Amino acid sequence: MPGTVLLLAASPLGRGRLVDAAGVLPVLAAVAPAVLSGTDTANVVELADPLEPQAVLTRLRAAAAAPGPLTLYLTGQLHLDRRQHRLHLGLARTTPATVRYTALPWQWIREELRLRSAADTALVLDLHADPEAWRHLTERGLDCGPHTAVYGRVAPGAGRRGPAEPVYMKTVATLLRSGHRPALDVLHQQALSRVPEETRGNLLLAHAGGYAPGFSTAGGFVPVPVPGAGGPVEGLPPAPPVPPSSSGAGGPSGAPSPSAAAGTAAGTAMGVGTAAGAGAPGVGSSPAESVPGPRTEGLTRELRPASAPVEPASRVRPAESVPGPRFAGAAPGSRGADPHVAISDAVQGGRHGEADSVAARYEQEAVRAYGAGSEQALHWSEVRADLAMFAGDPVRSCRAWLAVAETRLGAGQAVDAPAVEAAVDRAHHQWARIKDTARARELGPALARLRLRVPGRRSGALENVQRQLGRLQAAQ
């Protein structure tokens, strides 16, 4: 099975540029696709200084849905949304005042990878952070999710000295040009050993993903003391429960087992360490594409057309050898087995009814054990909404996402909470794909009421619902 590689280099144009991100692409492009992926063959997408976050999301979503191993090589700079205090990846048009609208929310990346396995999903990062983002990172770390192997570094911005060079990623690319891709933890250490001065004082990331002693799987991170800070970081937002990794492997092509990863970098937690200390890792949401996004800028090698159907996330591998606590959303008393394995197998085999039955059983057990508004139960409601999408049933998917959004709001979650925005956005996305006009008219008012409360991040979403609903009602 071929692998998939996404090369993303992004940084703002003009005075706000902290790093010459696109400068690394010629070096990476010189590496054979199979070496970049660690598979026999690979499809490669390259994005150089893209303009629109929605366009990047389209490519990221297609790459995440592709079967087989996925490796993302990501070079760029991080900014903090001053209103909601969330990390964003700066794009070509990003300025400090427009981060919320022109940059790519980091939680979108985390969210798009959430259904994949750490056994075949890896992020290789070379990032620079502006002062506010750097302060946030040193306190909380960079949360990439427990189902993604993460290797790389985050450096503070160089200030007035001009754009920095992505020396870590260039070193990784140079090592790969030999034609051999070692295990990612080995590649990471080799790169750091070649640029020790350039990475001094950086946040170093070396996390194989999934469950390992000392790593949290229920909350998505473990608060870790920062030397001199007086104790663990507190007040981080809770994340939906996630299963342990389905494999001892940490990433595509031979990434280390959890036990090996535990000794890879002392002081590392959820992949975040520092040359002079340690940080601790938030949660993510992803927008709907109900309002068509602009074309992708900077795409030079195509993975698939933007209109290609979304395929189920790649298969999760068995977890017989992975010790540790049971999955947070599983039935009380069950241990070890990850129900997502059976669900993924059923989806890939076209047995959508069977997949939904498994998820429905776990949803019912979570409701009995934790309550209908618990994160454990809502996790399974969201899984079932995704399964309806994979089955080509936008009516059921839309209805499920509407119910999730209403439940979260009824539980007191904020209208701009990532999980709430994600649920409404996805309900909107699925509603736009309903071809049965009667069903679309039935669900439209509920969506419009939610959009009044949860406008989301894309301007015009409420107007889009009202306009389309008006056309449907006029066609009666």
N, C-alpha and C positions, 0 to 999 in steps of 0.2 A: 504494500500500500504506500503510495507516495506521501511525503510530508508536505507541510505548508510553512512558508516563511513569510513574515511581514517585516519589511524594513521601513521603519518610520523615523524620519529625521525632521524635527520641527522646532523652530524658534522664531520669535517676532522679528520683523524687519525694523530697521532703524535703530534708534538709541537704546531701546529696551532689550536689545539682543545680548544675552549673557554668554552664549556659546555658538560657535560656527557649526551647528548641528549637521547641515547638509554636506559639509566638507568630508564627512566620513563615508558617504554613500559610494563614491568611486572606489574606495578601498574594499568595502563590503561587496560591491557589484563584481569585483574581480575574483571573488571566491565562488567556486562551483556550487550551484544550488544544493546538490546532494550533501556537500560538506557543511553548508549553512544549516541544513536540516538534520544531519546525522542519519539520513535514510538513503536508500538506493537512488531514489528520484525525488524531486520536490518541485512544487509550484511556488513562485516567488512574486510577491507584490511589493512594489517600492513606492513610497510616498515621500516626496521631497518638499518641505515647507508648504504643506497644504494650508488652504485658506479657511475652510469651514469645518467646525466640529462634527456636523451631521454627515459630511462626506467621509470623514475619517471613521466615524461610527459604522457607516455602511460597509466599508472594507474590513474593519475589525470584526463585525458581525459575520460576514461571509467567511473570513478566515477561521473564526471560532467554530463555525458550523461544519467546516470541512472535516471529513474523516481522516484519521491518521495523526501522527505527531504534528504539533504546532510549535514553532519557535518565533518569538517576537524580539527583534533587535530594535531597541527604542533609544534614540538619542534626542536630547532636547533640554528644556528648562521648565521648572515648576514655579507656579505662582499660587498665592492664597486668595481665594474669594473673600474680600473684607466683610461682606455681609453675612455669609453663612460659614465662613472659616473652613472651606473645603479646598483641597488641593486640585489644581488644574495644570494640564500640560499646555504651555503657550503655543499658539499657532501664529501664522504669518501676520495676521491683523491684530494680535493681542496687544493691548496696552494695560497699564495698571488700573485704569478706570473701566475697562471693558472686559475684564477677565471672565466674569459670569456669563457673557454672551458670545465671546469670540474664542475662548480657549476650550480645550477638551477636558471635562471633569475626570479626575483620576478614577472616581468610582465607576464610571462607564466601563473602563478597562476591566476593573475587578468584576463587575457585574456580567459582562459578556463572556468571561472565562469561567463563571461559577458552575456551569454544568459539565465542565471538562474534568479530566483527572490529572493530578500532578505527575502521573506516570508518563504522560505524553504532552505536557504543556509547560513551556519554559519562557521566561522573560529574561533577556540579557539587557541591562540598563546602563546608560551613561548619562546622568542627569545633573544639571546645575540648578540651584534654587536661589530665588531672590531673598532678601533679608527676612521678610515675613514668613515665607514658606520654609526657610531654613530654621527659623525659630520653632515653627510648628513641628518640623521633622525631628529636631533634636529632643523635643518633648514627647512626641507621640510615635515617631517612626513612619515608615511608608507601608501601608497595608495593601498587599497585592492579593490577599485571599489565601486560604490554606490549600487550595487545589492547583497552585501554580508554583513551579520551581523558579526561584528568583536568584540571579547572580548579577553583580555589578556594583556601582557606586553612585552616591549623590554627593556633589561638591557644592560648597557655598559659592555664590557669585563672586566674580573677580573684581567687582567695583568699577573704577574708572579706567582700568588698564585695558579696556577693550574686550571683545569677545574671546572667551577661552577656547582652547582646542579640546575636542573630545578624545583625549589621549587614551583613556581606558578602552573605548570601543575601537579606536584605530589599532591598538595593540592586539585586541582580540581578533580583528580582521587580518592583521599581519600574520598572527599565529595560524589562523585557519587557511591562509593562502598556501601553506605547506602541503595542503591536500589531505590533512588528517585532522579529525575533530575528536579530541579526547573527551572523557567525561566532563560535564560542565563544571563541576567543582575543581577539577584539575586545570581546566582552561582558565577559570577564574583566578586561581592561585598563580598560574604562570604569567597571566597578564599583570597582576599586582606586583609580582617580583620584578617585572621589567620597568615599572614606573612607580617606584616606592615614594619618591619625593613628590610627584604630582598628585598622589592619592593620600598624602599625609593629612590627617585631620578630617578626612571624608567619612561619610556614613558608608560602610561596606556591607553589601547584601550578599548573603550566602545561605540560602534556605532551600532545601530539597522538596518542600511541600508535604502535605499530609500529616499524619500523626507521627510524632516522635516524642520520646521522654522530654518533658520540659516545654513542649509546645501545646498551646490550647487549641482544641478543635471546636469546642462548643461556642466560644465567644469570638473566635477568629483571631485572637492575639493573646499574648501574655504580657501584662504590664511588667516592665523591667526597670529596676532602679537605674537612674542616671547618676554616675559618680558626681558627688557634690550637690546633687539636687535634693538629698534628704529622704529618699524613699521612692516607692513605685509611683508611676504616673496614674492619676485617678481621673474619673469623670469622662472616660472615653465612651462614645455611644455604643450600645450593644449591637451586635450583628446577628442576622438570622442564623439558626443552628446549621452546621454543615457536617457532612459525614467525614470520617477519617479517610485518608488516602486509600485507594483501592489497591495499591501496590507498594512494595518497598522501594521501587525505583523512584527517583526524584525528578526525572525529566527525560525528554527524548534522548535516545541513544546513550544509555548508560549513565545517567545521573545517579548519584549515590543513594544508598538506602537511608532511611531515617536514622538508623544507628550510626552510620558513617557520617551523616550530616551533623549529628550532634557534636562530633569532635572536629568538624571542619573549621569553625571559627568560634573561639571562646567568646562568651558574652553575647552571642547572637540569639535573638528571639524573633520568631516569625520573619527571619531573613534580615533583620536589621542589626548591624553592629557598627562600630566606629573605630577608627585607628586610635582614638584617644578615649573611648568610652562606649556606651551603648544607649540606644533609645528603645522605645517601645512602640509597637504599632499602636479604621473607621468603616464605613459601609457604603454601599454603592447603589446607584440607580442608573437607569438607562432610559433615554427618551423613546417615544414612539416615532415612527416615520410616517405618521398620518398626513403631515404636511410635507409634500415632496421636498427633499433637500437639493441643494445645488450640486453640480457635477464635481467629481473629485479632481482637485488640482494636483499636479505633480506626479500622476500615475504613469509610470513608464513600463512596467511589466504587469500584465493583467492576470489575475487569478480566475475571474469569471465575470460575466456581465452582472451589473448591479441588480438586474431583474431576475437573476437566477433564483430558483427556489431554495429556501433555507433548509438545510439538511439537519437531522438530529445531531446533537453533540457527539463527539467521538466516544467509542465504547470505553466504559470504565472497566478496569481489569480487576480480577479477583483479589480478595484481601485476606486469604487464609493465613498468611504469615504475619499479618500486622496485628500486634497485640494492642491492648488499650481499651478505653471505655467504649461503651456502646454508642451508636449514633444518637445524637440528642433528640431526633424526632422519631426514633424507633419505639416499638412497644416496650413497656417496662419488662425487664427480665431477659430481653434478647441481647446478645453480645456478639461482637465480631462482624457478623454478616452485614453487608451494606445493601439495603433494598434497591438502591439506585442501579446496582449491577443488573438485577433482573429486569428493571424498568428499561434500562438502556438496551439490553438484548432484545426485549420485546419490540421496542420502537424500531430498531434497526431491522428486525425481521418482519416489520409491517403488522405486528400484532398489537394494534393500538388499544383495542378493548382490554386485552390482558394487562397492558401497561397501566391503564387507568384503574383497573380493578386493584392492582397491587398498591398504587398510590392512595386509592380511596380507603383501603383497609388501614393503612398507616395513618391516614388523616383521621379516621374514626377513632383509632386507638389513642392518638395524640389529643383529640378533643376530650376523650374520657379521662385521660391521665392529667392533662394540663389546662384544659378549658379551651373554648372555641376561639378566644381572642389571644391565645398564647402564640409565641413565635414558633413553637414546635408545630402547632396545628396550621398556622398561616403558611409555614414553609411548604407543607404538603398541599395546601390549597393552591399555592403558586406553581408547584410542580404539575398539578392537574391542569392548570390553565395553560402551561407550556405544552403539555401532552395533547391538549385539544388543538392547539395551533399545529403541532406536528401531524396530527391526524387530518388536518384540512378542515376543521370545524370552527370557523371564526365566531359563530354565534355562541357556542359553548365556551370558547376561550374568552370572549368579550364579557359574557355574563359572569364568569369566574373572577376575572380581574376586577370587575365592578364590585363584586361581593367582597373581595380582599380589601379594596380601597375603603369601602364603607365600614368594614370591621376595624381597620386601622384607625380611621377617623373617629369611630365610636369609642375606641379605646383611649382617645385623648391624644393621639399622635398629631403633630403639627402638619398644617397643610403643605408646608415646604419640606417635610421630612423626606429623605431620599426614597424610602420604601413606599410612601404614599404617592409621591410623584411618579415613581416607576409603575405602580399599579394602574393609575389613571392613564398614563401615557400608553401603556400596553393595551388597556381596554379600548382606547381611541384607535390605536393601530389596528386592532382586530375588527372593530366596528367598521372601519373604512373598507374592509375586505369582505363584508357581508353582501352577497349578491341577491338574497331574498329581501325584497323591498319591505315586505310586511314585518319581517323580523328586525330589519334595520330601523323601521319606524317605531317598533316596540321598545328597542333598547336606547334609541337616540335621546329621549327626554331624560332618562337616568344619567346618561353620559353628560348631557348639557348641564344638569344640576351639579354634577361633580366638577365639571370644568369651571363653573362659577366659583367654586370654593378652591379648586386646585388648578390654577391656570397653567402651571408647568413652566418650563424654561424657554420654550419656543413661543415667540410672539404670534398671535393670531390663531392659537389653537381653539379657543372658545368660539371665535367667529367662524372657523372652519366647520365646527360641529353645527352651529346654528344655521349656516348657509346650506349645508348638505341636508340637514333635517327639514329645512324649508322646501327644498326641491322634492324630497320624498313625500312630504305632506301634500304638496301641490299636485303630485302625480297620482293621488288616490282617485 
